[in-house]
């Protein structure tokens, strides 16, 4: 009797044990040999005969960036006998200690083996450190709880410090080149050396054992009537960015004040804000005008805001905003870059026209691979015309210079290889064209793109009229037939936000037309149900 029972149990338990997902990682060990070899791959393989779910990963987020094929994000599923390629970039190479050289990434899943380990070997580490110290004030008061940000190579946010009750801060960081910013509620974000434009932030070279003192004198925000807010997202999967900088720059060429005391007395031309851990931002400007929004963060290409809500690396695909009150929900979408090497390209910027230092304002340099067309890294031109683009893998590149109102400037082609890792003396020349980004002043009638767009079922249509006028705002279908009139009346000068509820209409393309005096403009919008 006992034998029969045992046999029965074996028979029914065997299929249960067999019918399970099973994760296998091949190879089960990755290695980063040097700064030029900071990208490696492993495959997550489902050896079982049921669908496998990858729940999450446990790893040091300060050291690694992890991507998957088809832009997957955990949790995701892998079919039996199928696999997903996982790419691991050693992004935090600046802060590797000897204890990090032998590491493990754990993959949690619903299979037999959970968590499954992926061993990591790193063949180098950082043991040379220096210190930044300083004080943050507003000329009168020592500012407590001001945040100080340290950007490695000017673009990678590496660490943050907070001031004490006496306005003092300190930070111990690996040696390297840094730009530094400070932020506090009620004040404009300021960059070293007394500039509000992150492009013109002075680079400080920190050597091992060195102590550098950087003090800040912040400017208080006196007028909070003009601001813009929104969020920054990964354009591929919609994940919010948890760090970085948003720049709000005037959309027409206005002479830039030179850094120094005079800058604090005049109207600023560029403003900045820090991206919050939830991806949100808010930036105040000093006066109403048209502005471009540009964001950048670690291991993403810089990107501009546009009305379509798509990634826009180039200013030519961006839309400027009229900031004449509190503007909300202006989101920026960014593309990942491919910077995982240790090569660099440096040189100077030349603009072939008579002018002042303002000509060098707002210049972005992008490294484009000649072999595959991908953009690999970026940086910004400084006020003296110098630039350096770093973290480039071996390959052949050309640099693209971007400046609002100018055609792209393209450098000569250069190659980074084991014998030429640091390329210098590459000049990028901007040539005057008939490109003109002068925008109508706010005393003209302005009809904005509806938001959101596409929408379901309602959207907001915003417009501005500089003086009292008879205004008509109507909606028409793709056949040109008027389906509703939202406004047909005399309106006073000012900004208007009109809600359009399309609950009773079918999905499709619609048009809204604004008439005011001799002004008439029609914009397209998309209803998706």
Buried (B, 14 or more C-beta within 10 A) or exposed (E): EEEEEEEEEEEEEEEEEEEBBBBBBEEEBBEBEEBBBBBBEBEBBBBBEBBBBBEEBEBBEEBBBBBBEEEBBBEBBBEEEEBBEBBBBBBBBBBBEEEBBEBEBEBBBBBBBBBBBBBBEBEBEBEEBBBBBBBBBBEEEBBBEBBBBBBBBBBBBBBBBEBBEEBBBBBEBBBBBBBBBBBBEEBBBBBBBBBBBBBBBBBBEBEEEBEBEBBBBBBEBEEEEBBBBBBBBBBBEEEBBBBBBBBBBBBBBBEBBBBEEEBBEEEBBBBBBBBBEEBBBBBBBBEBBBBBBBBBBBBBBBBBBBBEBEBBBBBBEBBBBBBBBEBEEBBBBBBBBBBBBBBBBBBBBBBEEEEEBBBBBBBBBBBBBEEEEEBBBBBBBBBEBEBBBBBBBBBEBBBBBBBBBBBBBEBEEBEBEEEEBEBEEBEBEBEEEEEEBEBEEBEEBBBBBBBBBBBEBEBBBBBBBBEEBEBBBBBBBEEEEEBBEBBEEEBEEEBBEBEBEBEEBEEEEBBBBBBBEEBEEEBEBBBEE
